[in-house]
C-alpha cells in the first residue's frame, strides 16, 4: 500500500469573476468565489509509481441574481490528454455543481404545485441535469399522467386522458396535440429504452412548465393577490 500525503488550505478570495452556469438565470453568468477550500494529495506507491491530485471546494455566487451554490473542481495526474502542440500531457478539469445545472433548463417555482406533481417535476428536472435522458423521458410522461390524475381526467389510457383535459378546458386544442407528442416521447423512453436528445427534453419541459403555470401557479397567485372577488 502506498504512502498518501494530503494537505488542506483555506484559500484567499478576490473580486475576480468566473463564467459558470446559473440555474436561476438559466445561462452562463459571471460568478465570484466566496470561499475556497483547497485539498491536494500525493500517493507514492513506490517503484517510481505515484499520483497526485488537486481539489477545490468552492462556495460561488452569481453576480446577476446573487444565488449561492457549490462547485467542486478536481484535477488528477492520471486524468490527462496529450497535447501534440505543446508536447506534454494536459490535465483535464472535472467540475461538479450543487445543485446540478445545465444550459437552457430553468425550473419554475414549484411551491404552488400539488405535492405529487411537484415531486415528479423535481425528479424529472434532476434527471435532465444529470444526463439521465431515458429516465427524464419517462418523467415527462409521468408528469402528464400526474396532472391528468390530479385534474380527474377521464379515459382508459393516457391518450384519452389528454383529450379529456382539452374537453375540460384545462388545455387548448393545440396544447392537447402537443401533449400527445410528449406522450409519444415518454413511450419511447419507457418501452423502447430510447433516450431523447437534450434539445427535445428542454423543449418538453418548457411545454410542461407552460401547462403547470397556467393550470396551477397563475390561478393560485391571482387568488392570493385578488382574493375570491368575482
PyMOL CGO cylinders between C-alpha atoms (Angstrom):
from pymol import cmd
from pymol.cgo import CYLINDER

trace = [
    CYLINDER, 0.00, 0.00, 0.00, 1.35, 3.40, -0.98, 0.3, 1, 1, 1, 1, 1, 1,
    CYLINDER, 1.35, 3.40, -0.98, 2.02, 6.36, 1.25, 0.3, 1, 1, 1, 1, 1, 1,
    CYLINDER, 2.02, 6.36, 1.25, -0.67, 9.00, 0.88, 0.3, 1, 1, 1, 1, 1, 1,
    CYLINDER, -0.67, 9.00, 0.88, 0.05, 12.59, 1.84, 0.3, 1, 1, 1, 1, 1, 1,
    CYLINDER, 0.05, 12.59, 1.84, -2.68, 15.25, 2.00, 0.3, 1, 1, 1, 1, 1, 1,
    CYLINDER, -2.68, 15.25, 2.00, -2.63, 18.99, 2.54, 0.3, 1, 1, 1, 1, 1, 1,
    CYLINDER, -2.63, 18.99, 2.54, -5.53, 21.35, 3.23, 0.3, 1, 1, 1, 1, 1, 1,
    CYLINDER, -5.53, 21.35, 3.23, -5.70, 25.11, 2.86, 0.3, 1, 1, 1, 1, 1, 1,
    CYLINDER, -5.70, 25.11, 2.86, -8.41, 27.78, 3.09, 0.3, 1, 1, 1, 1, 1, 1,
    CYLINDER, -8.41, 27.78, 3.09, -7.55, 29.97, 0.12, 0.3, 1, 1, 1, 1, 1, 1,
    CYLINDER, -7.55, 29.97, 0.12, -7.83, 33.73, -0.04, 0.3, 1, 1, 1, 1, 1, 1,
    CYLINDER, -7.83, 33.73, -0.04, -10.53, 35.02, -2.40, 0.3, 1, 1, 1, 1, 1, 1,
    CYLINDER, -10.53, 35.02, -2.40, -10.68, 38.08, -4.63, 0.3, 1, 1, 1, 1, 1, 1,
    CYLINDER, -10.68, 38.08, -4.63, -13.13, 40.04, -6.77, 0.3, 1, 1, 1, 1, 1, 1,
    CYLINDER, -13.13, 40.04, -6.77, -12.07, 38.07, -9.87, 0.3, 1, 1, 1, 1, 1, 1,
    CYLINDER, -12.07, 38.07, -9.87, -15.09, 36.89, -11.89, 0.3, 1, 1, 1, 1, 1, 1,
    CYLINDER, -15.09, 36.89, -11.89, -15.56, 33.47, -13.48, 0.3, 1, 1, 1, 1, 1, 1,
    CYLINDER, -15.56, 33.47, -13.48, -18.10, 32.24, -16.02, 0.3, 1, 1, 1, 1, 1, 1,
    CYLINDER, -18.10, 32.24, -16.02, -20.32, 29.46, -14.63, 0.3, 1, 1, 1, 1, 1, 1,
    CYLINDER, -20.32, 29.46, -14.63, -23.87, 28.36, -15.44, 0.3, 1, 1, 1, 1, 1, 1,
    CYLINDER, -23.87, 28.36, -15.44, -26.54, 29.79, -13.12, 0.3, 1, 1, 1, 1, 1, 1,
    CYLINDER, -26.54, 29.79, -13.12, -29.76, 27.81, -12.62, 0.3, 1, 1, 1, 1, 1, 1,
    CYLINDER, -29.76, 27.81, -12.62, -31.79, 30.89, -11.76, 0.3, 1, 1, 1, 1, 1, 1,
    CYLINDER, -31.79, 30.89, -11.76, -30.59, 32.92, -14.75, 0.3, 1, 1, 1, 1, 1, 1,
    CYLINDER, -30.59, 32.92, -14.75, -30.70, 29.77, -16.97, 0.3, 1, 1, 1, 1, 1, 1,
    CYLINDER, -30.70, 29.77, -16.97, -27.46, 30.75, -18.70, 0.3, 1, 1, 1, 1, 1, 1,
    CYLINDER, -27.46, 30.75, -18.70, -23.76, 31.29, -18.15, 0.3, 1, 1, 1, 1, 1, 1,
    CYLINDER, -23.76, 31.29, -18.15, -23.15, 34.33, -15.94, 0.3, 1, 1, 1, 1, 1, 1,
    CYLINDER, -23.15, 34.33, -15.94, -20.31, 35.98, -14.02, 0.3, 1, 1, 1, 1, 1, 1,
    CYLINDER, -20.31, 35.98, -14.02, -19.65, 34.47, -10.58, 0.3, 1, 1, 1, 1, 1, 1,
    CYLINDER, -19.65, 34.47, -10.58, -17.29, 35.27, -7.72, 0.3, 1, 1, 1, 1, 1, 1,
    CYLINDER, -17.29, 35.27, -7.72, -15.76, 32.68, -5.42, 0.3, 1, 1, 1, 1, 1, 1,
    CYLINDER, -15.76, 32.68, -5.42, -16.95, 33.49, -1.89, 0.3, 1, 1, 1, 1, 1, 1,
    CYLINDER, -16.95, 33.49, -1.89, -14.83, 30.79, -0.22, 0.3, 1, 1, 1, 1, 1, 1,
    CYLINDER, -14.83, 30.79, -0.22, -12.45, 28.10, -1.47, 0.3, 1, 1, 1, 1, 1, 1,
    CYLINDER, -12.45, 28.10, -1.47, -11.06, 25.12, 0.45, 0.3, 1, 1, 1, 1, 1, 1,
    CYLINDER, -11.06, 25.12, 0.45, -8.10, 23.52, -1.34, 0.3, 1, 1, 1, 1, 1, 1,
    CYLINDER, -8.10, 23.52, -1.34, -7.13, 19.89, -0.88, 0.3, 1, 1, 1, 1, 1, 1,
    CYLINDER, -7.13, 19.89, -0.88, -4.02, 18.47, -2.53, 0.3, 1, 1, 1, 1, 1, 1,
    CYLINDER, -4.02, 18.47, -2.53, -2.65, 14.97, -2.25, 0.3, 1, 1, 1, 1, 1, 1,
    CYLINDER, -2.65, 14.97, -2.25, 0.18, 12.67, -3.27, 0.3, 1, 1, 1, 1, 1, 1,
    CYLINDER, 0.18, 12.67, -3.27, 0.14, 8.87, -3.43, 0.3, 1, 1, 1, 1, 1, 1,
    CYLINDER, 0.14, 8.87, -3.43, 3.61, 7.27, -3.56, 0.3, 1, 1, 1, 1, 1, 1,
    CYLINDER, 3.61, 7.27, -3.56, 3.24, 3.56, -4.29, 0.3, 1, 1, 1, 1, 1, 1,
    CYLINDER, 3.24, 3.56, -4.29, 6.98, 3.06, -4.66, 0.3, 1, 1, 1, 1, 1, 1,
    CYLINDER, 6.98, 3.06, -4.66, 8.95, 1.83, -7.69, 0.3, 1, 1, 1, 1, 1, 1,
    CYLINDER, 8.95, 1.83, -7.69, 8.50, 5.27, -9.28, 0.3, 1, 1, 1, 1, 1, 1,
    CYLINDER, 8.50, 5.27, -9.28, 4.72, 4.83, -9.24, 0.3, 1, 1, 1, 1, 1, 1,
    CYLINDER, 4.72, 4.83, -9.24, 2.93, 7.87, -7.92, 0.3, 1, 1, 1, 1, 1, 1,
    CYLINDER, 2.93, 7.87, -7.92, -0.12, 10.03, -8.47, 0.3, 1, 1, 1, 1, 1, 1,
    CYLINDER, -0.12, 10.03, -8.47, -1.18, 13.44, -7.27, 0.3, 1, 1, 1, 1, 1, 1,
    CYLINDER, -1.18, 13.44, -7.27, -4.39, 15.47, -7.30, 0.3, 1, 1, 1, 1, 1, 1,
    CYLINDER, -4.39, 15.47, -7.30, -5.86, 18.87, -6.54, 0.3, 1, 1, 1, 1, 1, 1,
    CYLINDER, -5.86, 18.87, -6.54, -9.43, 19.51, -5.39, 0.3, 1, 1, 1, 1, 1, 1,
    CYLINDER, -9.43, 19.51, -5.39, -11.10, 22.84, -4.71, 0.3, 1, 1, 1, 1, 1, 1,
    CYLINDER, -11.10, 22.84, -4.71, -14.42, 23.04, -2.89, 0.3, 1, 1, 1, 1, 1, 1,
    CYLINDER, -14.42, 23.04, -2.89, -15.92, 26.45, -3.55, 0.3, 1, 1, 1, 1, 1, 1,
    CYLINDER, -15.92, 26.45, -3.55, -18.92, 28.49, -2.49, 0.3, 1, 1, 1, 1, 1, 1,
    CYLINDER, -18.92, 28.49, -2.49, -19.80, 30.61, -5.53, 0.3, 1, 1, 1, 1, 1, 1,
    CYLINDER, -19.80, 30.61, -5.53, -22.25, 33.46, -6.05, 0.3, 1, 1, 1, 1, 1, 1,
    CYLINDER, -22.25, 33.46, -6.05, -23.91, 34.61, -9.29, 0.3, 1, 1, 1, 1, 1, 1,
    CYLINDER, -23.91, 34.61, -9.29, -23.34, 38.31, -9.92, 0.3, 1, 1, 1, 1, 1, 1,
    CYLINDER, -23.34, 38.31, -9.92, -26.63, 38.59, -11.81, 0.3, 1, 1, 1, 1, 1, 1,
    CYLINDER, -26.63, 38.59, -11.81, -29.15, 37.20, -9.30, 0.3, 1, 1, 1, 1, 1, 1,
    CYLINDER, -29.15, 37.20, -9.30, -26.93, 36.72, -6.18, 0.3, 1, 1, 1, 1, 1, 1,
    CYLINDER, -26.93, 36.72, -6.18, -27.79, 32.99, -5.95, 0.3, 1, 1, 1, 1, 1, 1,
    CYLINDER, -27.79, 32.99, -5.95, -25.33, 30.95, -3.87, 0.3, 1, 1, 1, 1, 1, 1,
    CYLINDER, -25.33, 30.95, -3.87, -24.27, 27.45, -4.96, 0.3, 1, 1, 1, 1, 1, 1,
    CYLINDER, -24.27, 27.45, -4.96, -21.40, 24.99, -4.54, 0.3, 1, 1, 1, 1, 1, 1,
    CYLINDER, -21.40, 24.99, -4.54, -18.69, 23.97, -7.01, 0.3, 1, 1, 1, 1, 1, 1,
    CYLINDER, -18.69, 23.97, -7.01, -16.04, 21.24, -6.88, 0.3, 1, 1, 1, 1, 1, 1,
    CYLINDER, -16.04, 21.24, -6.88, -13.03, 21.42, -9.22, 0.3, 1, 1, 1, 1, 1, 1,
    CYLINDER, -13.03, 21.42, -9.22, -10.82, 18.34, -9.47, 0.3, 1, 1, 1, 1, 1, 1,
    CYLINDER, -10.82, 18.34, -9.47, -7.64, 17.51, -11.39, 0.3, 1, 1, 1, 1, 1, 1,
    CYLINDER, -7.64, 17.51, -11.39, -5.71, 14.24, -11.20, 0.3, 1, 1, 1, 1, 1, 1,
    CYLINDER, -5.71, 14.24, -11.20, -2.38, 13.22, -12.66, 0.3, 1, 1, 1, 1, 1, 1,
    CYLINDER, -2.38, 13.22, -12.66, -3.98, 10.04, -14.08, 0.3, 1, 1, 1, 1, 1, 1,
    CYLINDER, -3.98, 10.04, -14.08, -6.65, 12.05, -15.91, 0.3, 1, 1, 1, 1, 1, 1,
    CYLINDER, -6.65, 12.05, -15.91, -4.93, 13.96, -18.72, 0.3, 1, 1, 1, 1, 1, 1,
    CYLINDER, -4.93, 13.96, -18.72, -4.76, 14.27, -22.51, 0.3, 1, 1, 1, 1, 1, 1,
    CYLINDER, -4.76, 14.27, -22.51, -1.62, 14.51, -24.57, 0.3, 1, 1, 1, 1, 1, 1,
    CYLINDER, -1.62, 14.51, -24.57, -1.08, 17.80, -26.43, 0.3, 1, 1, 1, 1, 1, 1,
    CYLINDER, -1.08, 17.80, -26.43, 0.95, 17.38, -29.58, 0.3, 1, 1, 1, 1, 1, 1,
    CYLINDER, 0.95, 17.38, -29.58, 1.17, 21.15, -29.92, 0.3, 1, 1, 1, 1, 1, 1,
    CYLINDER, 1.17, 21.15, -29.92, 2.90, 21.54, -26.54, 0.3, 1, 1, 1, 1, 1, 1,
    CYLINDER, 2.90, 21.54, -26.54, 4.41, 18.03, -26.41, 0.3, 1, 1, 1, 1, 1, 1,
    CYLINDER, 4.41, 18.03, -26.41, 3.06, 17.42, -22.94, 0.3, 1, 1, 1, 1, 1, 1,
    CYLINDER, 3.06, 17.42, -22.94, 0.13, 15.99, -21.02, 0.3, 1, 1, 1, 1, 1, 1,
    CYLINDER, 0.13, 15.99, -21.02, -2.53, 18.49, -20.00, 0.3, 1, 1, 1, 1, 1, 1,
    CYLINDER, -2.53, 18.49, -20.00, -4.71, 17.61, -17.05, 0.3, 1, 1, 1, 1, 1, 1,
    CYLINDER, -4.71, 17.61, -17.05, -8.47, 17.54, -17.50, 0.3, 1, 1, 1, 1, 1, 1,
    CYLINDER, -8.47, 17.54, -17.50, -10.50, 19.70, -15.15, 0.3, 1, 1, 1, 1, 1, 1,
    CYLINDER, -10.50, 19.70, -15.15, -13.57, 17.93, -13.76, 0.3, 1, 1, 1, 1, 1, 1,
    CYLINDER, -13.57, 17.93, -13.76, -16.34, 20.11, -12.36, 0.3, 1, 1, 1, 1, 1, 1,
    CYLINDER, -16.34, 20.11, -12.36, -19.39, 19.28, -10.27, 0.3, 1, 1, 1, 1, 1, 1,
    CYLINDER, -19.39, 19.28, -10.27, -22.06, 21.72, -9.14, 0.3, 1, 1, 1, 1, 1, 1,
    CYLINDER, -22.06, 21.72, -9.14, -24.61, 21.52, -6.36, 0.3, 1, 1, 1, 1, 1, 1,
    CYLINDER, -24.61, 21.52, -6.36, -27.40, 21.85, -7.23, 0.3, 1, 1, 1, 1, 1, 1,
    CYLINDER, -27.40, 21.85, -7.23, -26.68, 20.41, -10.67, 0.3, 1, 1, 1, 1, 1, 1,
    CYLINDER, -26.68, 20.41, -10.67, -27.27, 22.70, -13.62, 0.3, 1, 1, 1, 1, 1, 1,
    CYLINDER, -27.27, 22.70, -13.62, -27.39, 22.74, -17.41, 0.3, 1, 1, 1, 1, 1, 1,
    CYLINDER, -27.39, 22.74, -17.41, -27.89, 25.33, -20.10, 0.3, 1, 1, 1, 1, 1, 1,
    CYLINDER, -27.89, 25.33, -20.10, -31.48, 26.18, -21.08, 0.3, 1, 1, 1, 1, 1, 1,
    CYLINDER, -31.48, 26.18, -21.08, -33.15, 24.35, -18.17, 0.3, 1, 1, 1, 1, 1, 1,
    CYLINDER, -33.15, 24.35, -18.17, -34.80, 26.61, -15.64, 0.3, 1, 1, 1, 1, 1, 1,
    CYLINDER, -34.80, 26.61, -15.64, -37.15, 25.23, -13.02, 0.3, 1, 1, 1, 1, 1, 1,
    CYLINDER, -37.15, 25.23, -13.02, -40.38, 27.03, -12.24, 0.3, 1, 1, 1, 1, 1, 1,
    CYLINDER, -40.38, 27.03, -12.24, -41.36, 27.81, -8.66, 0.3, 1, 1, 1, 1, 1, 1,
    CYLINDER, -41.36, 27.81, -8.66, -42.90, 24.54, -7.55, 0.3, 1, 1, 1, 1, 1, 1,
    CYLINDER, -42.90, 24.54, -7.55, -44.29, 25.55, -4.15, 0.3, 1, 1, 1, 1, 1, 1,
    CYLINDER, -44.29, 25.55, -4.15, -47.78, 26.09, -5.60, 0.3, 1, 1, 1, 1, 1, 1,
    CYLINDER, -47.78, 26.09, -5.60, -47.94, 22.70, -7.33, 0.3, 1, 1, 1, 1, 1, 1,
    CYLINDER, -47.94, 22.70, -7.33, -49.81, 19.69, -5.91, 0.3, 1, 1, 1, 1, 1, 1,
    CYLINDER, -49.81, 19.69, -5.91, -47.33, 17.58, -3.94, 0.3, 1, 1, 1, 1, 1, 1,
    CYLINDER, -47.33, 17.58, -3.94, -47.39, 14.57, -6.30, 0.3, 1, 1, 1, 1, 1, 1,
    CYLINDER, -47.39, 14.57, -6.30, -46.88, 16.78, -9.37, 0.3, 1, 1, 1, 1, 1, 1,
    CYLINDER, -46.88, 16.78, -9.37, -44.14, 18.71, -7.59, 0.3, 1, 1, 1, 1, 1, 1,
    CYLINDER, -44.14, 18.71, -7.59, -42.17, 15.57, -6.68, 0.3, 1, 1, 1, 1, 1, 1,
    CYLINDER, -42.17, 15.57, -6.68, -42.25, 14.15, -10.21, 0.3, 1, 1, 1, 1, 1, 1,
    CYLINDER, -42.25, 14.15, -10.21, -41.34, 17.54, -11.68, 0.3, 1, 1, 1, 1, 1, 1,
    CYLINDER, -41.34, 17.54, -11.68, -38.29, 17.89, -9.44, 0.3, 1, 1, 1, 1, 1, 1,
    CYLINDER, -38.29, 17.89, -9.44, -37.12, 14.34, -10.15, 0.3, 1, 1, 1, 1, 1, 1,
    CYLINDER, -37.12, 14.34, -10.15, -37.51, 14.88, -13.91, 0.3, 1, 1, 1, 1, 1, 1,
    CYLINDER, -37.51, 14.88, -13.91, -35.53, 18.13, -13.96, 0.3, 1, 1, 1, 1, 1, 1,
    CYLINDER, -35.53, 18.13, -13.96, -32.88, 16.48, -11.80, 0.3, 1, 1, 1, 1, 1, 1,
    CYLINDER, -32.88, 16.48, -11.80, -32.63, 13.59, -14.28, 0.3, 1, 1, 1, 1, 1, 1,
    CYLINDER, -32.63, 13.59, -14.28, -32.10, 16.05, -17.15, 0.3, 1, 1, 1, 1, 1, 1,
    CYLINDER, -32.10, 16.05, -17.15, -29.45, 17.98, -15.21, 0.3, 1, 1, 1, 1, 1, 1,
    CYLINDER, -29.45, 17.98, -15.21, -27.59, 14.74, -14.52, 0.3, 1, 1, 1, 1, 1, 1,
    CYLINDER, -27.59, 14.74, -14.52, -27.77, 13.50, -18.12, 0.3, 1, 1, 1, 1, 1, 1,
    CYLINDER, -27.77, 13.50, -18.12, -30.20, 10.67, -17.33, 0.3, 1, 1, 1, 1, 1, 1,
    CYLINDER, -30.20, 10.67, -17.33, -32.16, 11.16, -20.52, 0.3, 1, 1, 1, 1, 1, 1,
    CYLINDER, -32.16, 11.16, -20.52, -34.08, 7.86, -20.55, 0.3, 1, 1, 1, 1, 1, 1,
    CYLINDER, -34.08, 7.86, -20.55, -35.37, 8.46, -17.03, 0.3, 1, 1, 1, 1, 1, 1,
    CYLINDER, -35.37, 8.46, -17.03, -36.10, 12.09, -17.95, 0.3, 1, 1, 1, 1, 1, 1,
    CYLINDER, -36.10, 12.09, -17.95, -38.24, 10.96, -20.89, 0.3, 1, 1, 1, 1, 1, 1,
    CYLINDER, -38.24, 10.96, -20.89, -40.18, 8.65, -18.59, 0.3, 1, 1, 1, 1, 1, 1,
    CYLINDER, -40.18, 8.65, -18.59, -40.52, 11.54, -16.16, 0.3, 1, 1, 1, 1, 1, 1,
    CYLINDER, -40.52, 11.54, -16.16, -42.11, 13.75, -18.82, 0.3, 1, 1, 1, 1, 1, 1,
    CYLINDER, -42.11, 13.75, -18.82, -44.78, 11.12, -19.41, 0.3, 1, 1, 1, 1, 1, 1,
    CYLINDER, -44.78, 11.12, -19.41, -45.27, 10.63, -15.66, 0.3, 1, 1, 1, 1, 1, 1,
    CYLINDER, -45.27, 10.63, -15.66, -45.77, 14.38, -15.23, 0.3, 1, 1, 1, 1, 1, 1,
    CYLINDER, -45.77, 14.38, -15.23, -48.60, 14.36, -17.76, 0.3, 1, 1, 1, 1, 1, 1,
    CYLINDER, -48.60, 14.36, -17.76, -50.10, 11.32, -16.04, 0.3, 1, 1, 1, 1, 1, 1,
    CYLINDER, -50.10, 11.32, -16.04, -49.91, 13.10, -12.67, 0.3, 1, 1, 1, 1, 1, 1,
    CYLINDER, -49.91, 13.10, -12.67, -51.67, 16.21, -14.00, 0.3, 1, 1, 1, 1, 1, 1,
    CYLINDER, -51.67, 16.21, -14.00, -54.40, 14.07, -15.59, 0.3, 1, 1, 1, 1, 1, 1,
    CYLINDER, -54.40, 14.07, -15.59, -54.93, 12.22, -12.29, 0.3, 1, 1, 1, 1, 1, 1,
    CYLINDER, -54.93, 12.22, -12.29, -54.97, 15.43, -10.24, 0.3, 1, 1, 1, 1, 1, 1,
    CYLINDER, -54.97, 15.43, -10.24, -57.44, 17.05, -12.65, 0.3, 1, 1, 1, 1, 1, 1,
    CYLINDER, -57.44, 17.05, -12.65, -59.57, 13.85, -12.65, 0.3, 1, 1, 1, 1, 1, 1,
    CYLINDER, -59.57, 13.85, -12.65, -59.32, 13.49, -16.42, 0.3, 1, 1, 1, 1, 1, 1,
    CYLINDER, -59.32, 13.49, -16.42, -61.39, 10.62, -17.82, 0.3, 1, 1, 1, 1, 1, 1,
    CYLINDER, -61.39, 10.62, -17.82, -60.21, 7.82, -20.07, 0.3, 1, 1, 1, 1, 1, 1,
    CYLINDER, -60.21, 7.82, -20.07, -58.79, 4.33, -20.07, 0.3, 1, 1, 1, 1, 1, 1,
    CYLINDER, -58.79, 4.33, -20.07, -55.37, 5.38, -21.34, 0.3, 1, 1, 1, 1, 1, 1,
    CYLINDER, -55.37, 5.38, -21.34, -53.19, 8.47, -21.43, 0.3, 1, 1, 1, 1, 1, 1,
    CYLINDER, -53.19, 8.47, -21.43, -54.25, 9.38, -24.96, 0.3, 1, 1, 1, 1, 1, 1,
    CYLINDER, -54.25, 9.38, -24.96, -57.89, 9.63, -23.88, 0.3, 1, 1, 1, 1, 1, 1,
    CYLINDER, -57.89, 9.63, -23.88, -56.99, 11.43, -20.64, 0.3, 1, 1, 1, 1, 1, 1,
    CYLINDER, -56.99, 11.43, -20.64, -55.11, 14.13, -22.57, 0.3, 1, 1, 1, 1, 1, 1,
    CYLINDER, -55.11, 14.13, -22.57, -58.16, 14.51, -24.83, 0.3, 1, 1, 1, 1, 1, 1,
    CYLINDER, -58.16, 14.51, -24.83, -60.23, 14.82, -21.66, 0.3, 1, 1, 1, 1, 1, 1,
    CYLINDER, -60.23, 14.82, -21.66, -58.02, 17.70, -20.47, 0.3, 1, 1, 1, 1, 1, 1,
    CYLINDER, -58.02, 17.70, -20.47, -58.93, 19.54, -23.66, 0.3, 1, 1, 1, 1, 1, 1,
    CYLINDER, -58.93, 19.54, -23.66, -62.66, 18.85, -23.22, 0.3, 1, 1, 1, 1, 1, 1,
    CYLINDER, -62.66, 18.85, -23.22, -62.38, 20.14, -19.64, 0.3, 1, 1, 1, 1, 1, 1,
    CYLINDER, -62.38, 20.14, -19.64, -60.69, 23.32, -20.97, 0.3, 1, 1, 1, 1, 1, 1,
    CYLINDER, -60.69, 23.32, -20.97, -57.57, 22.63, -18.93, 0.3, 1, 1, 1, 1, 1, 1,
    CYLINDER, -57.57, 22.63, -18.93, -55.53, 22.88, -22.13, 0.3, 1, 1, 1, 1, 1, 1,
    CYLINDER, -55.53, 22.88, -22.13, -56.26, 24.22, -25.59, 0.3, 1, 1, 1, 1, 1, 1,
    CYLINDER, -56.26, 24.22, -25.59, -56.66, 22.05, -28.68, 0.3, 1, 1, 1, 1, 1, 1,
    CYLINDER, -56.66, 22.05, -28.68, -53.11, 22.93, -29.72, 0.3, 1, 1, 1, 1, 1, 1,
    CYLINDER, -53.11, 22.93, -29.72, -51.97, 22.20, -26.18, 0.3, 1, 1, 1, 1, 1, 1,
    CYLINDER, -51.97, 22.20, -26.18, -53.53, 18.74, -26.21, 0.3, 1, 1, 1, 1, 1, 1,
    CYLINDER, -53.53, 18.74, -26.21, -51.88, 17.95, -29.54, 0.3, 1, 1, 1, 1, 1, 1,
    CYLINDER, -51.88, 17.95, -29.54, -48.52, 18.97, -28.10, 0.3, 1, 1, 1, 1, 1, 1,
    CYLINDER, -48.52, 18.97, -28.10, -49.05, 16.82, -25.01, 0.3, 1, 1, 1, 1, 1, 1,
    CYLINDER, -49.05, 16.82, -25.01, -49.76, 13.84, -27.27, 0.3, 1, 1, 1, 1, 1, 1,
    CYLINDER, -49.76, 13.84, -27.27, -46.30, 14.36, -28.81, 0.3, 1, 1, 1, 1, 1, 1,
    CYLINDER, -46.30, 14.36, -28.81, -44.76, 14.40, -25.34, 0.3, 1, 1, 1, 1, 1, 1,
    CYLINDER, -44.76, 14.40, -25.34, -46.69, 11.22, -24.52, 0.3, 1, 1, 1, 1, 1, 1,
    CYLINDER, -46.69, 11.22, -24.52, -45.00, 9.57, -27.52, 0.3, 1, 1, 1, 1, 1, 1,
    CYLINDER, -45.00, 9.57, -27.52, -41.63, 10.83, -26.30, 0.3, 1, 1, 1, 1, 1, 1,
    CYLINDER, -41.63, 10.83, -26.30, -42.26, 9.20, -22.94, 0.3, 1, 1, 1, 1, 1, 1,
    CYLINDER, -42.26, 9.20, -22.94, -43.42, 5.97, -24.56, 0.3, 1, 1, 1, 1, 1, 1,
    CYLINDER, -43.42, 5.97, -24.56, -40.16, 5.67, -26.50, 0.3, 1, 1, 1, 1, 1, 1,
    CYLINDER, -40.16, 5.67, -26.50, -38.19, 6.17, -23.30, 0.3, 1, 1, 1, 1, 1, 1,
    CYLINDER, -38.19, 6.17, -23.30, -40.27, 3.66, -21.31, 0.3, 1, 1, 1, 1, 1, 1,
    CYLINDER, -40.27, 3.66, -21.31, -40.97, 0.94, -23.88, 0.3, 1, 1, 1, 1, 1, 1,
    CYLINDER, -40.97, 0.94, -23.88, -38.05, 1.22, -26.31, 0.3, 1, 1, 1, 1, 1, 1,
    CYLINDER, -38.05, 1.22, -26.31, -35.49, 2.32, -23.68, 0.3, 1, 1, 1, 1, 1, 1,
    CYLINDER, -35.49, 2.32, -23.68, -34.62, 5.13, -26.07, 0.3, 1, 1, 1, 1, 1, 1,
    CYLINDER, -34.62, 5.13, -26.07, -33.04, 8.34, -24.75, 0.3, 1, 1, 1, 1, 1, 1,
    CYLINDER, -33.04, 8.34, -24.75, -34.21, 11.65, -26.17, 0.3, 1, 1, 1, 1, 1, 1,
    CYLINDER, -34.21, 11.65, -26.17, -31.87, 14.48, -27.09, 0.3, 1, 1, 1, 1, 1, 1,
    CYLINDER, -31.87, 14.48, -27.09, -31.20, 17.33, -24.68, 0.3, 1, 1, 1, 1, 1, 1,
    CYLINDER, -31.20, 17.33, -24.68, -32.96, 19.74, -27.03, 0.3, 1, 1, 1, 1, 1, 1,
    CYLINDER, -32.96, 19.74, -27.03, -36.09, 17.56, -27.11, 0.3, 1, 1, 1, 1, 1, 1,
    CYLINDER, -36.09, 17.56, -27.11, -36.16, 17.32, -23.33, 0.3, 1, 1, 1, 1, 1, 1,
    CYLINDER, -36.16, 17.32, -23.33, -35.56, 21.05, -22.83, 0.3, 1, 1, 1, 1, 1, 1,
    CYLINDER, -35.56, 21.05, -22.83, -38.42, 21.81, -25.21, 0.3, 1, 1, 1, 1, 1, 1,
    CYLINDER, -38.42, 21.81, -25.21, -40.63, 19.23, -23.50, 0.3, 1, 1, 1, 1, 1, 1,
    CYLINDER, -40.63, 19.23, -23.50, -40.01, 20.84, -20.10, 0.3, 1, 1, 1, 1, 1, 1,
    CYLINDER, -40.01, 20.84, -20.10, -40.78, 24.31, -21.49, 0.3, 1, 1, 1, 1, 1, 1,
    CYLINDER, -40.78, 24.31, -21.49, -44.15, 22.96, -22.66, 0.3, 1, 1, 1, 1, 1, 1,
    CYLINDER, -44.15, 22.96, -22.66, -44.73, 21.26, -19.31, 0.3, 1, 1, 1, 1, 1, 1,
    CYLINDER, -44.73, 21.26, -19.31, -43.81, 24.49, -17.50, 0.3, 1, 1, 1, 1, 1, 1,
    CYLINDER, -43.81, 24.49, -17.50, -46.35, 26.44, -19.55, 0.3, 1, 1, 1, 1, 1, 1,
    CYLINDER, -46.35, 26.44, -19.55, -49.08, 23.92, -18.71, 0.3, 1, 1, 1, 1, 1, 1,
    CYLINDER, -49.08, 23.92, -18.71, -48.26, 23.86, -14.99, 0.3, 1, 1, 1, 1, 1, 1,
    CYLINDER, -48.26, 23.86, -14.99, -48.12, 27.64, -14.74, 0.3, 1, 1, 1, 1, 1, 1,
    CYLINDER, -48.12, 27.64, -14.74, -51.47, 28.03, -16.50, 0.3, 1, 1, 1, 1, 1, 1,
    CYLINDER, -51.47, 28.03, -16.50, -53.16, 25.23, -14.57, 0.3, 1, 1, 1, 1, 1, 1,
    CYLINDER, -53.16, 25.23, -14.57, -51.83, 25.77, -11.06, 0.3, 1, 1, 1, 1, 1, 1,
    CYLINDER, -51.83, 25.77, -11.06, -49.40, 28.62, -10.46, 0.3, 1, 1, 1, 1, 1, 1,
    CYLINDER, -49.40, 28.62, -10.46, -51.08, 31.62, -12.12, 0.3, 1, 1, 1, 1, 1, 1,
    CYLINDER, -51.08, 31.62, -12.12, -54.61, 30.84, -10.79, 0.3, 1, 1, 1, 1, 1, 1,
    CYLINDER, -54.61, 30.84, -10.79, -53.29, 30.48, -7.24, 0.3, 1, 1, 1, 1, 1, 1,
    CYLINDER, -53.29, 30.48, -7.24, -51.28, 33.69, -7.48, 0.3, 1, 1, 1, 1, 1, 1,
    CYLINDER, -51.28, 33.69, -7.48, -54.33, 35.54, -8.79, 0.3, 1, 1, 1, 1, 1, 1,
    CYLINDER, -54.33, 35.54, -8.79, -56.33, 34.20, -5.85, 0.3, 1, 1, 1, 1, 1, 1,
    CYLINDER, -56.33, 34.20, -5.85, -53.61, 35.29, -3.42, 0.3, 1, 1, 1, 1, 1, 1,
    CYLINDER, -53.61, 35.29, -3.42, -53.48, 38.81, -4.86, 0.3, 1, 1, 1, 1, 1, 1,
    CYLINDER, -53.48, 38.81, -4.86, -57.14, 39.47, -5.68, 0.3, 1, 1, 1, 1, 1, 1,
    CYLINDER, -57.14, 39.47, -5.68, -58.86, 37.03, -3.33, 0.3, 1, 1, 1, 1, 1, 1,
    CYLINDER, -58.86, 37.03, -3.33, -62.20, 35.40, -4.12, 0.3, 1, 1, 1, 1, 1, 1,
    CYLINDER, -62.20, 35.40, -4.12, -63.84, 38.56, -5.50, 0.3, 1, 1, 1, 1, 1, 1,
    CYLINDER, -63.84, 38.56, -5.50, -65.65, 37.92, -8.79, 0.3, 1, 1, 1, 1, 1, 1,
]
cmd.load_cgo(trace, "trace")
